[in-house]
């Protein structure tokens, strides 16, 4: 188990990728040198419509958006998590995925996670209907990767509502779970913090949830970037500022609670969970 400093960036991203990249770099360059890992929200590099996502989608490891983040990682000597961006699907090259990528200080991709759960819902807000499956191919793999601050399990936004995914990440050794998001204001106000705290408690993991905030075309996002410890306590929160949140995380703080309440050992559904993991897991160490 490790400890280290991380930064969660809260953004108000839009269609202009240059503006989005500038917003990210402006926050990163103000961080202290002690920060080792930077996390950005869902749609960090592009928050747009379906046609624009398809047009701007990149092949993993190639393209101006990934190059720009890789250069920032090298320039500021930090690991950077792109909360999500459109990539060409690994399963179907004619489709795109909503993908989270972890880039190390040498500018190399250390992990990729494609969003598994598509946000296909009807709710009573300004946009009314959301149909991500019309845009994206859903992901087929879970991802857990070693970082300087601990072993990181990767999720994206709507995944938060599916506790089985988080249990699978814990089974694979996750100490920290990232939840980059662009939660709607309506659902965020009602569910964002309770769900994050529940996932932390259930899995005895530190949850890091950088968020989008503000207006993005017809969509309004909730913000409220959060960091939650393994006991379910909110340790840092940024309600609505477009700014970074810095914190020190200690994964060794999880030892005691995991020994006292052995949720993994006691889980009666582990055989089914293990079968799922064997079929889907991809891990880079």
MOBELMO-V253968 format. One record per residue. N is the residue number from 1. RES is the residue in one letter. OMEGA is omega as a letter, one per 30 degrees, with the letter a starting at -180 (* if undefined). Layout:
{{N,RES,OMEGA} {N,RES,OMEGA}}
This chain:
{{1,X,a} {2,X,l} {3,X,a} {4,X,a} {5,X,l} {6,X,l} {7,X,l} {8,X,a} {9,X,l} {10,X,a} {11,X,l} {12,X,a} {13,X,l} {14,X,a} {15,X,a} {16,X,a} {17,X,l} {18,X,l} {19,X,a} {20,X,l} {21,X,l} {22,X,l} {23,X,l} {24,X,a} {25,X,l} {26,X,l} {27,X,a} {28,X,a} {29,X,l} {30,X,a} {31,X,l} {32,X,a} {33,X,a} {34,X,l} {35,X,a} {36,X,a} {37,X,l} {38,X,l} {39,X,l} {40,X,a} {41,X,l} {42,X,l} {43,X,a} {44,X,a} {45,X,a} {46,X,l} {47,X,a} {48,X,a} {49,X,a} {50,X,a} {51,X,l} {52,X,l} {53,X,a} {54,X,a} {55,X,a} {56,X,a} {57,X,a} {58,X,l} {59,X,l} {60,X,l} {61,X,a} {62,X,l} {63,X,a} {64,X,a} {65,X,l} {66,X,l} {67,X,a} {68,X,l} {69,X,l} {70,X,l} {71,X,l} {72,X,l} {73,X,l} {74,X,a} {75,X,a} {76,X,l} {77,X,l} {78,X,l} {79,X,l} {80,X,l} {81,X,l} {82,X,a} {83,X,l} {84,X,l} {85,X,l} {86,X,l} {87,X,l} {88,X,a} {89,X,l} {90,X,a} {91,X,a} {92,X,a} {93,X,l} {94,X,l} {95,X,l} {96,X,l} {97,X,l} {98,X,a} {99,X,l} {100,X,a} {101,X,l} {102,X,a} {103,X,a} {104,X,a} {105,X,l} {106,X,l} {107,X,a} {108,X,l} {109,X,l} {110,X,a} {111,X,l} {112,X,l} {113,X,l} {114,X,a} {115,X,a} {116,X,a} {117,X,a} {118,X,a} {119,X,l} {120,X,a} {121,X,l} {122,X,a} {123,X,a} {124,X,l} {125,X,a} {126,X,a} {127,X,l} {128,X,a} {129,X,l} {130,X,a} {131,X,a} {132,X,a} {133,X,l} {134,X,a} {135,X,a} {136,X,l} {137,X,a} {138,X,l} {139,X,a} {140,X,a} {141,X,l} {142,X,a} {143,X,l} {144,X,a} {145,X,l} {146,X,l} {147,X,l} {148,X,a} {149,X,l} {150,X,a} {151,X,a} {152,X,l} {153,X,a} {154,X,l} {155,X,l} {156,X,l} {157,X,a} {158,X,l} {159,X,a} {160,X,a} {161,X,a} {162,X,a} {163,X,l} {164,X,l} {165,X,a} {166,X,l} {167,X,l} {168,X,l} {169,X,l} {170,X,l} {171,X,l} {172,X,l} {173,X,l} {174,X,l} {175,X,l} {176,X,l} {177,X,l} {178,X,l} {179,X,l} {180,X,a} {181,X,l} {182,X,a} {183,X,l} {184,X,l} {185,X,a} {186,X,a} {187,X,l} {188,X,a} {189,X,a} {190,X,a} {191,X,a} {192,X,a} {193,X,l} {194,X,l} {195,X,l} {196,X,a} {197,X,l} {198,X,l} {199,X,l} {200,X,a} {201,X,a} {202,X,a} {203,X,l} {204,X,l} {205,X,l} {206,X,a} {207,X,l} {208,X,a} {209,X,l} {210,X,a} {211,X,l} {212,X,l} {213,X,l} {214,X,a} {215,X,a} {216,X,a} {217,X,l} {218,X,a} {219,X,l} {220,X,a} {221,X,a} {222,X,a} {223,X,l} {224,X,l} {225,X,a} {226,X,l} {227,X,a} {228,X,l} {229,X,a} {230,X,l} {231,X,a} {232,X,l} {233,X,l} {234,X,a} {235,X,l} {236,X,l} {237,X,l} {238,X,a} {239,X,a} {240,X,l} {241,X,l} {242,X,a} {243,X,l} {244,X,l} {245,X,a} {246,X,l} {247,X,l} {248,X,l} {249,X,l} {250,X,a} {251,X,l} {252,X,l} {253,X,a} {254,X,a} {255,X,a} {256,X,a} {257,X,l} {258,X,l} {259,X,a} {260,X,a} {261,X,a} {262,X,a} {263,X,l} {264,X,a} {265,X,a} {266,X,a} {267,X,a} {268,X,a} {269,X,a} {270,X,l} {271,X,l} {272,X,a} {273,X,l} {274,X,l} {275,X,l} {276,X,a} {277,X,a} {278,X,a} {279,X,a} {280,X,a} {281,X,l} {282,X,a} {283,X,l} {284,X,a} {285,X,*}}
